[in-house]
């Protein structure tokens, strides 16, 4: 009888051996992004969060462009053409330092650039995508309105055709990441033909983007309102390849995929912080990690963290195979963000009072995830998407 193969040692950082499924190129992308984030963001992000600002954002965006992180999974026009798994790994590493940085990349690449890449004319692609991929132009995505979030079909922003062929846009968009620093806004509006997407240069007359202040979440991120006061655009400003909600919803599906990975980055940081704290914090004569209740918490956190990462990998492979359905995106976003929130909250209990201090990353990630839980589809919306898929019955209305 042949001898049993020698098992590799147990790796607490990768208990399921998921890294064994990654190619060398995947690991290189992950390690590059992890190194950049550790060097350029991690030492400063607590200070940025406390101040409620993201200084040097344009420089950071250009650096991300040089790394190929903007529009990372898109082909051509200066984009990296990376696999979906590689893009997901990048999102995980970025959100491991802060959700705001991952949001910057996600909105740039998975919303604004993706909309142009998929639905734009060749002229629009040539005009905007190479500069956006390089981080020279920042984009934003205007769908949500003050009175319409989960029901985008009710949007009030309207674009009408002028006698000369121009479009005139009027309306407001709300909670727009990158809005006040963007060079181009992808704005969705009602028209007599249905919902259409428009490329709005932010120096257009009648366009303004006041920054939203007094946030308790995503503080190291630029969030704005978009105001369109009879903004006049040429006829070719409209995205020609789509009409209706299919356009913005497909963009959201692409962005939600990155959230599935990114949320696990925030969860990983909080979990690792809790483990290290539990090993060093002494109470009743020994490290609190030696108590059964603390170990039970850590075990449960590890289960949900690595199941979530495994789910992200599975969905990433489905993207690369062209087999990912929108319902599966809802499955991933609903599960992973919800579990990430719980992991962060549990980590906070292990750190005790220190858990609320910015000297540790736990509360910062926990508050950021409260936004991630809501944006690009609330818990309730994703539950209804899955409920409809499971029953065949539409409970949205």
N, C-alpha and C positions, 0 to 999 in steps of 0.2 A: 504494500500500500504506500502510495506516494505521500511525502510529508506535506502538511498543510502549509499554504503560502504564509509568509510572514506578514502580519497586518501592519499597516502604517500606524504611527502613534496617534492618539486622539488629539485633535487640534481644537481647543476651546473656541478659537476664532472662526472655525469652519467645521462645526461638528458633523455636518452631513457630507462633507467632502465635495461640496459643489464646485470648488476651484478645479477639481480634476476634470470637469467637463468643459473648461475654458481652453481655447487655443492660445498659443503664445501671443498672437496679435491682440486678443481680448485682454490678456493680462497686461500687455504693454500700455494699452489705452487706459485701463483702470489705474495702473501705477503712475502714469504721467499725470492724470487728472488729480489723483490723490496727492502727489507731490506738489503740484501747483497750488491746490487749495490749502495745503498745510503751510506753504510758504507765504502766499499772497493774501489769504483771507483769515485763516484761523487766529493768528496773533492779534488781530485788530477787531474782529467781528463783534466781540462783546462791547467794546467801546462804541462802535458804530450803532449797535442795537440800542445802547443806552441813550445815545445822542439822537436817535431817530433819523439817521442819514446814511448814505452810502457814498462817501467821498471818493473821488477818483474813479467814478463809475465808467467814464468814457475810456480811460486808460485800461481798466480791468477788462472792458468789453473788447478792446483791440487785442489784448493778450489772449483772451479766449478765442478770438478769431484766428490768431496765429497758431493756436493749438488745434484748430479744426473743430472746435466745439460748437460753432454756430451753424445751424442747419446741417448738423453732423451726419444725419442719415440720408440727406438729399444727394442727388446725383448732378454733377455738372455745375457750371456757373461759380466755380471756386469752392464748392462744398466738398466735404471730405468723402462722401459716399460710404460711410461706415455702416456696419451691420446694425440692426436694431438692438441686439444684445450689447454691442459696444456702446451705443448711445445710452442704453439703460445703465450700464456700469458707470458712465460719466455722470449721469444724473444722480446716482446713488452717492458717488464721492463728493459731488458739489453740495448736495443737501446734508451730507454728514457734517459739513461745517456750518451751513445755514440755508434754510428754505428760500430766503430772499435771493441768494445767488443762483440757486437752481431755477427759480422763477424767472430771473433775467434771461437765462439761456433758453428756457422752455418757451417763453413768449416770443423771443427773437426767432428761434428756429422752428419750433413746432406749431406756432400759430401764424405769425406774420410771414415768415419766409415760406412756410409750407403752403399758405394760401396763394401766394404769388406763384410758387413753383407748380402747384397743381392746377390752378384755375386762371393764371395770368396768360397774357399774350407773350409771344417771343420778345417783343420790344420791351414789355414790362419786366420780364425776367432779366434781360440784358441790362436794363437800366438800374435795377435795384439789387438783385441777388448777389453779384460779386462784391459789392461794397458792404452789404449786410453780412456776408460770410466772413469778410475781413474785419468786421467790427467797426468799420468806418461810418456806417449809418446804423442807427438803432431803430427798431420797429416796435410798434404796439398794435393791439388787436381790439377794436371797439365793437363789442357785442352787447354786454350788459348795460342796462340803463337804470336810472334811479328807481323806476317803478316796475322794471321787468328784468328779472334775473333768470329764474328757472323756466319762465315762459317767454322765450325770445320771439315767438311768433307775434306777440303783442307789442313789439317795439314801436316807438312813436317817431324815431328819427326817420325823416322822409327825404327822398331825392326826387326832384322833378326835372323833366327836360325843359330847357329853355328853347325859345324859337330858333336860336342859332345853332342848336345841337349840343350846347353845354349842359352839364348837370348842375343843379343848385341843391346843396345839402343843408338841412336844418335839423337840429336835435341835440341831445346830450347823451353821453356815455359815462358810466360810473365804475369805479374800482378798476382802473386800467393800469396794469403794470407797465412801466417804462414810459407812460404817457407824456410827461413833461420834458423828457430828454430825447424823445423820438424824432427822427427825421422824416419818417413816413408812418402814417396810421392806416391800417386796414380797417375800414369802417363799413359795417353792414347796415343797410337802410331799406325801408319800405319804398317801393316804386309802383307805378301803375302796372308793371310787368311782374311783380312779385319781389321778394327780398333779393337784393343784389349787393355785391361787395365792391368797394371803391378804394382806390389808392390815393390817399390825401397827403400831399406834402405838408408838413406841419408849419411851413412858412406861408401857407395860403392865407389870404385875407379872410377874416371872419373865423379863423380857427384859433382856439386857445386851449391850454391844458393846465389849469391850476392844480398844484400838488395837494393831495389830501394829507393833512397832518393829524396829530392826536390819535394815532393808531396804537393799540397795545399788542399788535401782532404784525409780523413781517416789517419790523421797524427798519431793518437794514435793506430796504427795498423802496424803489420809487413807485408810488401809487398816485394816480391822478384822475381827475374828471376831464372828459373831452367835451368842449363846447363848440358846436358848429352853427354859426350864425350866418346863414345864407352863403355858405362857402361855394364858390363857383369853380367848377372843374371842367376840363375839356372832355369831349365825348369819349376819348380813349382812356379815361381814368377808371372806367368800370372793368371789373374782372370779367372777361368775355365767356369763360367756359362753364359758368354755373349760374343757375337761378333757383331761388328757394332756400329753405333751411338746410338742405343737404350740404351746402357749401360750408357754413360756419360749424355745423355739427360734425362734419368730417374732420375739420381742423381741431376741434375740441377732443375728438377721439384720439387723434395723433398726440396731442399734448397730455391727455390723461395717461397715456402709456408711460410717459416719462415720470409722472407722479407715482405710478405703481412702484417704480424703482426708487425714486427720490425719497419717498416717505420711509423706506427701509434704511436709508442712510441716516436720517434723523434718529430713528429708533436704535440703530446700531451704536451711535455715539452715546445715547443715554444709557443703553445697556452696558456698554464697556465702562462708562463712568461709574455706574452702580457696582459693577463687579470689583473694580479697583478700590472703590470707597469701602465696600464690604470687607475686603481683605486687610485694609489698613486701620479702619475705625474700631477702636477697642472700647467695649462696654462690658461691665460685669466680669472683667478680668480676661477677656479674649476677643478676637475680632468678631464683629457682628456677622460676618460671613460664615462663622462656625455654628450659628444657631439655625435650627430647623426651619423656622418661619422665613428667615431671610433666604435660605437655600431654596425653599419652595417658590418664593417669588422669582428668584433668578432662573430657576428651571423653567417656570412657565413663560417668562420673558424670552428665554432662548428658544423655546418651542415656537412661539408666534413669530419671532424675528426671522428665524431661518426657514420656517414654512413660507413666510412672505417672500423671502429672497428666492426660494425655490419656485414659487408661483410666478415671480417676475421673470425668471429665466425661461420657464415654460412658455409664457406668453410672448417673450422675445423671440423664441424660436418659431413660434407660429407667425409672428410678423414677418420674419425673414423667409418663411415658406409661403407667404401670401395667404395665410389661412386664419388670421385673427378676425373675429367677429366683434361688432360693437358691444354685444352683450358680454363678451369675455373681458373687454376693457372695463365695463361696469363692475364685473365680478372682482377684478384686480384692484380697481380704485377703491371700491367699497371696503373690501377686506383689509387691504394693506394700510390705508390711512387710519381706519378705525383701530386696528391693532397697534399701529405706531403710537397713536394717542394714548392708548392704555399702557404701552410699555413706558412711555415717558412719565406718565402719572405714577406708575409703580416705582420707577427709578427715583422719583421725587420722594416717595415715602422711605426708601432705603437711605437716602441722604439726609432725611430729617429736615431740620431747619436750614441746613446748608443747601438743600435742594432749591431754595428760592433765591439763592445768591447768584449774581452774575459771575462770580468766581468759578462757578461750575456751569456747564452748558445746558443743564437739564430743563430749567424753567424757560429758557429762551426757545429751545426746540418745542417744548410743550405748547407755548403760546403761539408759535409759528404754525404748528400743526392744526390749531383751531381754525386758521384761515384755509389751510390746505384741505381740511375736512369739508369745507363749504364750497370753495371755488371749483369751477369746472365740473359742476354737478354735485348737489348736496347728497347726503346720505339717503334722504327720502327719494330723490329722483333716481338714484341707482337701484334702490330697492324696487321701485316701480318698473324700471327697465327689466330687471331680473324676474319680477313677478309676472309681467306680461309674457316674457319668454317661457316661463315655466307653465303658465296656465292657458296662454292664448287669449287672455282677457285683458283689455285695456282699462286700467284704473286711473289713468291720468286725468280724466275729465268726469 
